[in-house]
Amino acid sequence: MPPTVVVLTALSLEFQAVRRLLSHVHDVPHPQGTLFDVGRVPGLPWQVALVEIGDGNLGAAALTERAIAFFRPAAVFFVGVAGSLRDDVGLGDVVVASKVYLHHGGKEGDDGFRARPRAWELRHDVEQRVRRVVREDPSVHFKPLVAGDVVLNSRTSRLAHLIDRSYNDAVALDMESAGMAQAAHLNDLPVLAVRGISDFADGRKAVADAKGSQPVAARNAAAVAVRILRELPLPRTRPERREPPQVPTVVIASPPVAGLRDATAEWRGGAVVAVNGEKYLLHDGPSDLLAETASPDHSVVRRQALARALSGPGSGSRFVWLRQVVVSYDGPAAEAALRALSDEHDLLRGPVRGPDVVHHGRRGDTTTLALAWPLSRRSGTPCETLAALLGDGTEPLDTWRSHRVLRGLAASYPILGRLHEKGLAHRALRPSALILDDDGRLLLRDLGLAATPPVPGEAPGPYQAPEQRLGHRSRGGSGAATDVYRLGAIAHHVLAGAPPVPGMPSALRRPGRPLPDPAVETVEDAVAADPRVRPDLRGLFTALDALIDSLENLAPEEQ
């Protein structure tokens, strides 16, 4: 039985926005009549129990408690629409609640109403995972949310003034999140409200709704919820059911993986992993430098981590990019995962010649591929990724650093070119996949998804090419164009301060930084929705060379 996440919705359009992302859906009725649609998100190990409950915090609390007792979930989400309380949180943006307030509660006296706020905050480990998802997407806001049982459609009403006075860090308003949060809190479960903005709670709600803002907001919220679900760690152990009485269970875990020992059972920062007689200390790195995911059928677990060698030649000053495939039982997913790791090893040792292979082999149910990670000569620590240089993405890089990054990207051209010649593509290029060495080169940490067939929804995030959301037509068909898009998105982030937003105008043309129009247009074409419009790899790097020359000339002027 896979771990379960309960997803609550209030409206039919919210329900449908989540429902269309699920596969293998079947009805599961509760004994008291509540109907759940239970299915899977393709490519994720989680089971999703989806239900439409109507509006209001009281109903949300009661049905959250019912769903928890029935499914024993690992987490509870509410996915839906909300009204914005801030002009800078626009229509279609998504608010992930860092805190949920209940605005109904206080004391009314002769001196007026005095609020007695109640609030529920995210559990720390979930909060950290959410920050990882939202930090590179300016349309997703990780901010407080306020909930009550009143539809607010005014910025000047008594309630609007109360919220502004007593809950002024809240950026959005809904009618269910507080009830859900209270029920989950009583069961010690992580809870998350993910809300798409459909109006501004300013008297023009009907106008915004008539223009179709609600379906767009619901779809955006559902997409962000799935992105967060991809980051949630699998629960570790399956609790025993104790009867009587029936106790709501805190977590449900995936089945134990065969072949694991105490030294490797916990894939976390600070754990020690034994590989081929050598021991490695896992680093608790940011982004995806420490990750563990299971296949949808739970036949295989994929792991990756930056690790330091504790034994063997050069131990203590040798770092590797450690990736493992752990098979729990034979099946198509396990066979494909093992073959992909072996094929990547062959490509690295053969025609592609990428990062140096430190170790490749299988022991029991675990297959390992360890690649060399460059060491900084200046600090003696592992070189940082481009993600560390870009930071939180709140400000664009200055001219010197932009010049340095674009020049460093040139180091990836030979390997990507050799991949494309073989009819393959990386398909997972992003800042955390590029290592910045002391010579200013941006080196690939691995070959990404080159050895795996494309699947819909692969490599999600702000650098995902549009065709990846639906799946490539064939293994080699549009793979090269996908790499061009992802490189163009990285260049866009470097020059504009953020990745491109699909459907929005380019932000590459900044006042005070004149760049050559043909080169800028090529980068804009690289992030076009239609792969046929994009330049080839050589054309994109030619444009980047022109931008590098221009930035080099601008840098002294900026100083």
C-alpha positions in Angstrom: 0.0 0.0 0.0 1.6 3.3 -1.1 1.6 6.3 1.3 -1.4 8.5 0.9 -2.0 12.2 0.7 -5.6 13.5 1.2 -6.4 16.4 -1.0 -9.5 18.5 -0.1 -11.3 20.9 -2.5 -14.3 23.1 -2.0 -15.5 23.6 -5.6 -16.1 21.4 -8.5 -13.6 23.3 -10.7 -11.0 22.8 -7.9 -11.7 19.1 -7.8 -11.5 18.8 -11.6 -8.1 20.7 -11.7 -6.6 18.1 -9.4 -8.5 15.1 -10.9 -7.1 15.7 -14.4 -3.5 15.2 -13.0 -4.3 11.8 -11.6 -4.3 8.4 -13.3 -5.8 5.0 -12.4 -8.6 6.7 -10.5 -11.2 4.7 -8.7 -14.1 5.6 -6.3 -13.7 4.8 -2.7 -16.9 5.5 -0.6 -16.7 6.2 3.1 -19.2 4.2 5.2 -21.0 7.4 6.0 -21.3 8.3 2.3 -18.4 10.6 1.6 -17.0 9.8 -1.9 -13.3 9.9 -2.5 -11.5 9.7 -5.9 -8.3 7.7 -5.3 -5.6 7.7 -7.9 -1.9 8.3 -8.5 0.1 11.1 -9.9 2.2 9.7 -12.8 5.8 9.3 -11.7 5.2 9.8 -8.0 5.1 7.2 -5.2 2.1 8.8 -3.5 -1.5 7.7 -3.6 -3.9 10.7 -3.7 -7.3 10.6 -2.0 -9.3 13.5 -3.5 -12.6 14.8 -2.3 -14.9 17.8 -2.9 -16.4 19.0 0.4 -18.1 22.4 -0.2 -17.1 25.6 1.5 -16.7 26.5 5.1 -14.3 25.8 7.9 -16.7 23.6 10.0 -17.2 21.2 7.1 -13.5 21.2 6.3 -12.6 20.3 9.9 -15.2 17.5 10.1 -14.3 15.9 6.8 -10.6 16.3 7.3 -10.9 14.3 10.5 -13.0 11.7 8.6 -10.5 11.4 5.8 -7.6 11.0 8.3 -9.3 8.2 10.2 -10.3 6.5 7.0 -7.0 6.7 5.0 -4.4 7.2 7.7 -2.6 9.6 5.4 0.9 11.0 5.6 -0.2 14.6 4.8 -3.3 16.7 4.1 -3.5 19.3 1.4 -6.3 21.8 0.5 -6.1 22.9 -3.1 -8.3 25.6 -4.4 -8.9 29.3 -5.2 -8.6 32.3 -2.9 -8.9 36.1 -2.9 -5.8 38.2 -2.9 -5.3 40.8 -0.2 -2.2 42.4 -1.8 -1.9 44.1 -5.2 1.4 42.4 -5.8 -0.2 38.9 -5.5 -1.9 38.9 -8.9 -4.6 36.8 -10.6 -3.3 33.4 -11.4 -0.5 33.5 -8.8 -0.4 30.8 -6.2 -0.2 31.3 -2.5 1.3 28.4 -0.4 0.3 29.1 3.2 3.3 29.5 5.5 0.8 30.1 8.3 -3.0 29.8 8.4 -4.9 32.4 10.6 -8.6 32.1 11.7 -10.0 35.6 11.7 -13.3 34.6 13.5 -12.3 34.9 17.1 -12.1 37.8 19.6 -13.9 39.9 22.2 -16.5 42.6 21.5 -16.7 45.3 24.1 -17.7 49.0 24.5 -14.3 49.8 23.1 -14.8 47.8 20.0 -13.7 44.4 18.7 -10.4 43.0 19.8 -9.1 40.0 17.8 -7.9 36.9 19.5 -5.9 35.3 16.7 -5.4 31.6 16.2 -2.8 30.3 13.8 -1.3 27.1 12.5 2.2 27.0 11.1 3.8 24.4 8.8 5.9 21.7 10.3 9.6 22.6 9.8 10.6 19.7 7.5 7.6 20.4 5.2 8.3 24.2 5.3 11.9 23.5 4.1 10.6 21.4 1.2 8.1 24.0 0.2 10.8 26.7 0.2 12.9 24.5 -2.2 9.9 24.4 -4.6 8.9 28.0 -4.6 12.2 29.9 -4.4 12.7 30.1 -8.1 9.1 30.8 -9.2 8.1 34.5 -8.7 4.4 33.6 -9.3 4.3 31.4 -6.2 4.2 33.1 -2.8 5.1 31.4 0.4 3.1 33.7 2.7 0.5 33.6 5.5 -3.2 33.1 4.6 -6.3 34.0 6.6 -9.5 31.9 6.7 -13.0 32.6 7.9 -16.6 31.8 7.0 -17.4 35.0 5.1 -16.9 35.7 1.4 -15.0 39.0 1.4 -15.6 41.2 -1.6 -14.6 44.6 -0.4 -11.4 46.4 0.6 -13.3 49.0 2.7 -15.6 46.8 4.8 -15.4 46.3 8.6 -14.0 42.8 8.0 -11.4 44.1 5.5 -10.2 46.6 8.1 -10.1 43.9 10.8 -7.9 41.6 8.7 -5.6 44.5 7.7 -5.2 45.6 11.3 -4.9 42.2 13.0 -3.5 39.9 10.3 -1.6 42.3 8.1 1.0 39.8 7.0 -1.7 37.6 5.3 -1.7 37.9 1.5 -4.8 35.8 0.7 -8.2 34.8 2.1 -10.2 31.6 1.9 -13.0 29.8 3.8 -11.7 26.3 4.6 -8.0 26.2 5.5 -8.4 26.9 9.2 -10.8 24.0 9.7 -8.5 21.6 7.8 -5.4 22.9 9.8 -7.1 22.3 13.1 -8.1 18.8 12.3 -4.7 17.9 11.0 -3.0 19.5 14.0 -5.0 17.3 16.4 -3.7 14.3 14.5 -0.1 15.6 14.4 -0.1 15.6 10.5 1.6 18.0 8.2 -0.9 20.2 6.4 -0.7 22.5 3.4 -3.0 25.0 1.9 -2.3 25.7 -1.8 -4.4 28.5 -3.3 -4.6 30.1 -6.7 -5.7 33.7 -6.8 -9.0 34.2 -8.6 -10.0 37.7 -7.4 -8.7 40.7 -5.4 -11.6 40.7 -2.8 -12.3 44.3 -3.9 -15.9 44.4 -5.1 -15.0 43.1 -8.6 -15.1 39.4 -7.8 -18.0 38.8 -10.3 -16.1 40.5 -13.1 -13.0 38.4 -12.5 -15.0 35.2 -12.2 -16.8 36.0 -15.5 -13.4 36.3 -17.2 -12.5 32.7 -16.2 -10.1 33.5 -13.4 -11.3 30.7 -11.2 -10.4 27.7 -13.5 -7.0 29.3 -14.2 -6.3 29.8 -10.6 -7.4 26.3 -9.7 -5.2 24.7 -12.4 -2.2 26.7 -11.2 -2.8 25.7 -7.6 -3.1 22.0 -8.6 0.2 22.2 -10.6 2.1 23.7 -7.6 0.6 21.1 -5.2 2.0 18.4 -7.4 5.4 20.1 -7.5 5.4 20.2 -3.7 4.3 16.5 -3.6 7.3 15.6 -5.6 9.5 17.0 -2.9 7.8 15.5 0.1 10.0 12.8 1.7 8.4 9.3 1.9 7.5 8.3 5.4 9.9 5.7 6.8 8.0 3.2 8.8 4.5 1.8 8.7 2.8 2.1 12.1 0.8 -0.7 13.5 -2.9 -0.4 13.8 -4.1 -0.6 17.4 -7.6 -1.7 18.1 -9.6 -0.9 20.2 -9.7 2.1 20.1 -8.9 3.1 16.6 -6.1 5.7 16.6 -5.6 8.1 13.7 -2.2 7.2 12.3 0.5 9.8 11.9 2.2 8.4 8.8 2.0 5.6 6.3 5.2 4.4 4.8 6.3 2.6 1.6 7.1 -1.1 2.1 10.6 -1.7 3.4 13.2 -2.0 0.7 15.0 -5.4 0.6 18.7 -5.4 0.9 19.1 -2.3 3.0 21.3 -2.4 6.2 21.5 0.0 9.1 24.3 2.0 7.5 22.2 2.9 4.5 18.6 2.7 5.7 18.5 6.5 6.3 19.4 8.5 3.1 19.9 11.8 4.9 22.6 14.3 5.6 25.2 12.9 8.0 24.5 9.3 7.1 27.4 7.0 6.1 26.9 4.8 3.1 29.2 1.8 2.3 30.0 1.3 -1.4 32.4 -1.4 -2.7 34.3 -1.4 0.6 34.5 2.4 0.8 32.5 4.7 3.1 30.9 7.9 2.1 29.4 10.7 4.3 26.3 12.2 2.7 26.1 16.0 2.7 22.8 17.7 3.6 22.9 19.9 0.5 20.3 22.3 -0.9 18.1 21.9 -3.9 18.3 18.3 -5.2 21.8 17.6 -4.0 20.2 15.1 -1.5 17.1 13.3 -2.7 15.3 10.0 -2.6 12.3 9.0 -4.7 10.4 5.8 -5.4 8.9 4.5 -8.6 5.1 4.5 -8.8 4.9 0.8 -8.2 7.5 1.0 -5.4 9.7 -1.6 -7.1 12.7 0.7 -7.1 14.0 3.6 -5.1 16.4 6.2 -6.7 18.8 8.1 -4.5 21.3 10.8 -5.1 23.6 12.8 -2.9 26.9 14.8 -2.8 29.1 12.7 -0.6 32.7 12.8 0.9 34.9 9.8 0.8 35.8 8.6 4.3 38.1 5.8 3.2 40.2 4.8 0.2 42.7 6.9 -1.7 42.4 10.6 -1.1 39.8 10.1 1.6 38.7 13.3 3.3 39.4 15.5 0.3 37.6 13.5 -2.3 34.0 14.1 -3.2 31.6 12.2 -5.4 28.2 12.6 -6.9 26.6 9.4 -5.6 23.6 7.8 -7.2 21.9 4.5 -6.4 19.1 2.4 -7.6 17.7 0.1 -4.9 15.4 -2.7 -6.1 12.7 -4.1 -3.8 11.2 -6.5 -6.3 11.6 -7.2 -10.0 9.4 -5.4 -12.4 9.5 -3.2 -15.5 10.4 0.0 -13.5 13.2 -1.7 -11.7 14.6 -3.2 -14.9 14.5 0.3 -16.7 16.2 2.0 -13.8 19.0 -0.5 -13.6 19.5 -0.3 -17.4 19.5 3.5 -17.3 22.3 3.7 -14.7 24.3 1.1 -16.7 23.7 2.9 -20.0 24.9 6.2 -18.5 28.1 4.6 -17.3 28.7 3.3 -20.8 28.1 6.7 -22.3 30.5 8.4 -19.9 33.2 5.8 -20.5 32.6 5.8 -24.2 31.4 8.4 -26.8 30.2 11.2 -24.5 33.2 11.4 -22.1 31.6 13.3 -19.3 32.4 13.4 -15.6 35.0 10.8 -14.4 33.5 7.5 -13.2 34.7 6.7 -9.7 32.7 3.5 -9.2 30.0 1.6 -11.0 28.7 -1.8 -9.8 26.0 -3.8 -8.1 25.9 -5.4 -4.7 22.8 -7.3 -3.7 19.7 -5.2 -4.6 21.7 -1.9 -4.9 23.4 -0.6 -8.0 25.7 2.5 -7.6 27.2 5.0 -10.0 29.6 7.4 -8.4 31.0 10.3 -10.4 33.9 12.6 -9.5 32.8 16.0 -8.0 35.4 18.8 -8.5 37.2 20.2 -5.4 37.9 23.9 -5.0 41.6 24.5 -4.9 41.1 27.7 -2.9 38.8 26.4 -0.1 39.4 22.6 -0.2 35.6 22.2 -0.2 33.4 20.8 -3.0 32.7 23.3 -5.8 29.3 25.0 -5.6 26.6 24.6 -8.2 25.2 27.5 -10.3 22.2 27.4 -8.0 24.3 28.7 -5.1 25.6 31.6 -7.2 22.1 32.6 -8.4 20.9 32.6 -4.7 17.3 33.0 -4.0 16.6 34.7 -7.3 15.2 37.9 -5.9 17.7 40.1 -7.7 19.5 39.7 -11.1 23.2 39.1 -11.2 25.4 42.1 -11.8 27.2 42.4 -15.2 30.5 40.8 -14.1 28.8 37.7 -12.6 26.4 37.5 -15.6 29.5 37.5 -17.9 31.2 34.8 -15.8 28.2 32.5 -15.8 27.5 32.8 -19.5 31.1 32.2 -20.3 31.1 29.2 -18.0 28.2 27.7 -19.9 30.4 27.2 -22.9 32.1 24.3 -21.0 28.9 22.3 -21.3 28.7 22.6 -25.1 31.0 19.7 -26.1 29.3 17.1 -23.9 25.8 18.2 -25.0 26.9 18.3 -28.6 28.1 14.7 -28.3 24.9 13.6 -26.7 22.9 15.2 -29.5 25.0 13.5 -32.1 23.9 10.2 -30.5 20.3 11.2 -30.7 20.1 11.7 -26.9 19.6 14.8 -24.7 20.2 15.7 -21.1 16.7 17.0 -20.5 17.3 17.9 -16.9 19.5 21.0 -17.2 19.0 23.4 -14.3 21.3 25.5 -12.0 21.8 22.7 -9.5 22.9 20.3 -12.3 25.8 22.6 -13.2 29.0 22.7 -11.1 31.0 25.9 -11.1 34.7 25.1 -10.8 37.7 27.3 -9.9 38.4 28.1 -13.6 34.9 29.5 -14.1 33.6 26.5 -16.1 30.1 25.1 -15.5 30.4 21.4 -15.6 27.7 18.8 -15.9 27.4 16.8 -12.7 25.9 13.8 -14.7 24.0 13.1 -18.0 20.6 13.9 -16.5 17.9 11.9 -18.2 19.9 11.0 -21.3 19.7 7.3 -20.6 16.0 7.2 -19.9 13.0 7.4 -22.2 11.0 10.6 -21.9 7.9 10.5 -19.7 5.2 13.2 -19.2 6.0 15.6 -16.4 9.7 14.8 -16.2 12.2 17.2 -14.7 9.6 19.6 -13.3 10.3 23.2 -12.2 10.8 26.6 -13.8 13.2 25.3 -16.4 10.9 22.6 -17.7 10.3 22.8 -21.4 6.6 22.9 -22.5 6.9 19.6 -24.3 8.1 17.9 -21.2 4.9 18.5 -19.4 3.1 16.3 -21.9 5.9 14.0 -22.9 8.1 13.8 -26.0 6.9 12.0 -29.1 10.0 9.8 -29.2 13.2 9.3 -27.3 15.3 11.4 -29.7 12.6 13.5 -31.4 12.6 16.8 -29.6 15.3 16.1 -27.0 17.9 18.4 -28.4 15.3 21.2 -28.6 14.5 20.5 -24.9 18.1 21.1 -23.9 18.1 24.3 -25.9 15.0 25.5 -24.0 16.5 24.7 -20.6 19.8 26.4 -21.4 17.8 29.4 -22.7 15.8 29.4 -19.5 19.1 29.4 -17.4 20.5 32.2 -19.5 17.2 34.1 -19.0 17.5 33.7 -15.3 21.1 35.0 -15.3 20.3 38.0 -17.4 16.8 38.9 -16.1 16.9 37.7 -12.5 14.3 34.9 -12.9 13.5 32.0 -15.3 11.0 32.8 -18.1 7.3 32.6 -17.3 5.3 30.7 -20.0 2.9 33.0 -21.8 4.5 36.2 -20.4 6.7 38.7 -22.4 10.5 38.3 -22.1 12.2 40.2 -19.4 15.7 40.2 -21.0 15.7 43.8 -22.2 16.8 45.8 -19.1 17.2 49.6 -19.1 20.8 50.6 -18.7 22.2 47.3 -20.0 22.1 47.4 -23.9 22.6 44.0 -25.3 22.8 43.0 -29.0 19.3 42.6 -30.3 20.1 39.5 -32.5 21.6 37.6 -29.6 18.7 38.6 -27.3 16.2 37.5 -29.9 18.0 34.1 -30.2 17.7 33.5 -26.4 14.0 34.5 -26.6 13.5 32.0 -29.4 15.3 29.4 -27.3 12.5 29.6 -24.8 9.7 29.5 -27.3 6.8 27.1 -26.6 7.1 25.6 -30.1 10.4 23.5 -30.3 10.5 24.2 -34.1 11.1 27.9 -33.4 14.1 27.3 -31.3 17.7 27.6 -32.6 19.9 24.6 -32.6 22.6 24.2 -29.9 25.3 25.8 -32.0 23.0 28.8 -32.8 22.3 29.3 -29.1 25.9 29.2 -28.0 26.8 31.6 -30.9 24.3 34.0 -29.4 25.7 33.5 -25.9 29.2 34.3 -27.2 27.8 37.6 -28.5 26.2 38.3 -25.2 29.5 37.5 -23.4 31.4 40.0 -25.5 28.8 42.6 -24.9 28.8 42.1 -21.1 32.6 42.1 -21.1 32.5 45.6 -22.6 29.7 46.8 -20.2 31.3 45.5 -17.0 34.0 48.3 -16.8 31.3 50.9 -17.4 29.2 49.5 -14.7 32.1 49.5 -12.2 
